[in-house]
Amino acid sequence: MKLKITKEQLAQLTDSQKQSLVHMWIPEKYDTAVAYVCKSVEEDEYEEIEFVIGDIKLYHQNHMVLFDITAPANGPEESTEKEDTSNIDESAEEDIEDSEEADFEYELARPVCFSKESCLPILNIGQMIDILQRNNFRAGEFHLVASSNEIGCELGKQGAGWNAYGIEIGNSELCDVLWELVKEIF
């Protein structure tokens, strides 16, 4: 059973749909998300970084920062000792100056935190049902019935018996059906 949408499904969204999704998403610890990090300003290239949220910080009332679960707890390790530069000879100093003038291609380290606005969630089934509930899903064509002999659960419109109307619904993954319903909210 498919439990989450894919990055490919996120890529199919329009910019407007992406903004709506970010607005509706309430990030939680251990959510999976995709961050879009600028790789090249000149060529307008972005790198997709998939990560699991390890921590969330709220700044300036509305700005959320999401931390990758693999990020160090106290931030990057800082050296507590100061480097001793008294032993550097003059020729080494000249080499350093020459190398500073050369063109370098810098490879950036993978970021450990991301602004919520630069991320999209890889929604799981529960998150999609939550979005549908918070956005009046009962007004749409959402109906889910699950039962065993002793307990049951029914969500959505009452009496959505499709077979009684001669309508054949294809057998699809629940995750994909929920994703199509969430996209209709945008």
C-alpha positions as CSV (number, residue, x, y, z in Angstrom):
1,M,0.0,0.0,0.0
2,K,1.3,3.4,-1.0
3,L,1.5,5.6,2.1
4,K,2.8,8.9,0.7
5,I,2.7,11.1,-2.4
6,T,5.9,11.3,-4.5
7,K,8.1,14.2,-5.5
8,E,6.9,13.6,-9.0
9,Q,3.3,14.3,-7.9
10,L,4.5,17.5,-6.2
11,A,6.3,18.6,-9.4
12,Q,3.0,18.4,-11.4
13,L,1.5,21.2,-9.3
14,T,1.3,24.8,-10.6
15,D,3.0,27.6,-8.6
16,S,-0.4,28.6,-7.3
17,Q,-1.2,25.1,-6.1
18,K,2.3,24.9,-4.4
19,Q,1.6,28.1,-2.5
20,S,-1.8,26.8,-1.4
21,L,-0.3,23.6,-0.2
22,V,2.4,25.4,1.8
23,H,-0.3,27.6,3.3
24,M,-2.4,24.6,4.3
25,W,0.5,22.5,5.6
26,I,1.0,22.4,9.4
27,P,4.5,20.9,9.7
28,E,5.2,18.5,12.5
29,K,8.3,16.7,13.8
30,Y,9.1,13.6,11.6
31,D,7.2,14.9,8.6
32,T,8.9,14.4,5.2
33,A,9.4,17.4,3.0
34,V,11.3,18.6,-0.1
35,A,13.3,21.8,0.2
36,Y,14.1,23.8,-2.9
37,V,17.6,25.3,-2.5
38,C,19.1,27.7,-5.1
39,K,22.0,26.0,-6.8
40,S,22.8,28.7,-9.4
41,V,21.3,32.2,-9.4
42,E,22.6,32.8,-12.9
43,E,20.9,29.8,-14.4
44,D,17.9,29.8,-11.9
45,E,18.6,26.2,-10.9
46,Y,17.3,24.7,-7.7
47,E,18.3,21.5,-6.0
48,E,15.6,19.3,-4.4
49,I,16.6,18.1,-1.0
50,E,14.3,15.6,0.6
51,F,14.5,15.6,4.4
52,V,12.8,14.6,7.6
53,I,11.9,17.3,10.0
54,G,13.7,17.0,13.3
55,D,12.8,20.3,14.9
56,I,10.7,23.4,14.1
57,K,11.4,26.9,15.3
58,L,8.9,29.8,15.0
59,Y,10.5,33.3,14.4
60,H,8.8,36.7,14.0
61,Q,5.3,35.3,14.7
62,N,4.8,33.8,11.2
63,H,8.2,32.6,10.0
64,M,8.8,28.8,10.5
65,V,12.2,27.3,10.1
66,L,12.3,23.5,9.7
67,F,15.5,21.6,10.8
68,D,16.7,18.4,9.1
69,I,16.6,15.6,11.6
70,T,20.3,14.9,10.7
71,A,21.4,18.4,11.8
72,P,23.6,18.5,14.9
73,A,21.6,19.4,18.0
74,N,23.7,22.4,18.9
75,G,24.5,23.6,15.4
76,P,27.8,23.0,13.6
77,E,30.6,22.1,15.8
78,E,32.8,25.1,16.5
79,S,36.4,24.9,17.4
80,T,37.1,26.1,20.9
81,E,40.8,26.6,20.2
82,K,42.1,29.6,18.3
83,E,44.4,28.8,15.4
84,D,48.0,29.8,16.0
85,T,49.2,31.8,13.0
86,S,52.5,32.9,14.4
87,N,54.4,30.1,12.7
88,I,53.3,30.9,9.1
89,D,56.3,32.0,7.1
90,E,56.2,34.7,4.4
91,S,56.1,32.3,1.4
92,A,53.1,30.6,2.8
93,E,51.4,34.0,3.2
94,E,52.2,34.7,-0.5
95,D,50.7,31.3,-1.5
96,I,47.5,32.1,0.4
97,E,47.3,35.6,-1.3
98,D,47.8,34.0,-4.8
99,S,45.2,31.4,-4.2
100,E,42.6,34.0,-3.0
101,E,42.8,35.6,-6.5
102,A,42.2,32.3,-8.3
103,D,38.7,31.4,-9.4
104,F,37.3,28.7,-7.1
105,E,34.2,26.7,-7.5
106,Y,32.7,26.4,-4.1
107,E,30.7,23.4,-3.3
108,L,28.1,24.3,-0.7
109,A,27.4,22.0,2.2
110,R,24.0,20.6,2.4
111,P,21.8,23.0,4.5
112,V,20.5,21.8,7.8
113,C,17.5,24.2,8.1
114,F,14.9,25.5,5.6
115,S,12.2,28.1,5.6
116,K,8.8,26.5,5.5
117,E,8.0,28.7,2.4
118,S,10.8,27.0,0.4
119,C,9.5,23.5,1.2
120,L,6.7,21.3,0.1
121,P,5.4,18.4,2.2
122,I,5.5,14.8,1.0
123,L,2.0,14.2,2.4
124,N,1.0,10.9,3.9
125,I,-2.5,9.5,4.0
126,G,-3.2,10.9,7.5
127,Q,-2.0,14.4,6.6
128,M,-4.2,14.5,3.5
129,I,-7.3,13.4,5.5
130,D,-6.4,16.2,8.0
131,I,-6.2,18.8,5.2
132,L,-9.6,17.6,3.8
133,Q,-11.1,17.8,7.3
134,R,-9.8,21.3,7.9
135,N,-11.1,22.4,4.6
136,N,-14.7,21.2,4.8
137,F,-14.2,17.9,3.0
138,R,-17.8,17.0,3.6
139,A,-18.8,19.5,0.9
140,G,-16.8,17.6,-1.7
141,E,-17.0,14.1,-3.0
142,F,-15.0,12.5,-0.3
143,H,-16.4,9.3,1.3
144,L,-14.5,6.6,3.2
145,V,-15.9,3.6,5.0
146,A,-13.9,1.2,7.0
147,S,-15.3,-1.4,9.3
148,S,-14.7,-4.7,11.0
149,N,-17.4,-6.8,12.7
150,E,-17.3,-4.7,15.9
151,I,-16.1,-1.2,15.0
152,G,-16.4,1.1,12.0
153,C,-15.6,4.5,10.7
154,E,-17.3,6.6,8.0
155,L,-16.1,9.9,6.7
156,G,-17.6,12.1,4.1
157,K,-21.0,12.4,2.5
158,Q,-23.7,10.1,3.5
159,G,-25.1,7.7,1.0
160,A,-22.4,7.8,-1.6
161,G,-23.2,4.3,-2.8
162,W,-21.7,4.5,-6.2
163,N,-22.6,1.0,-7.4
164,A,-26.3,1.8,-6.8
165,Y,-26.1,4.4,-9.5
166,G,-24.2,2.2,-12.0
167,I,-21.0,4.1,-11.6
168,E,-17.8,2.1,-11.7
169,I,-15.0,3.5,-9.8
170,G,-11.5,2.2,-10.7
171,N,-9.5,0.5,-8.0
172,S,-6.7,3.0,-7.1
173,E,-4.3,3.5,-4.2
174,L,-6.0,5.4,-1.3
175,C,-3.0,7.7,-1.2
176,D,-3.5,8.7,-4.9
177,V,-7.3,9.3,-4.5
178,L,-6.7,11.5,-1.4
179,W,-4.0,13.5,-3.3
180,E,-6.5,14.2,-6.2
181,L,-9.0,15.4,-3.6
182,V,-6.5,17.6,-1.9
183,K,-5.5,19.2,-5.2
184,E,-9.2,20.1,-5.9
185,I,-9.1,22.3,-2.8
186,F,-6.4,24.5,-4.3
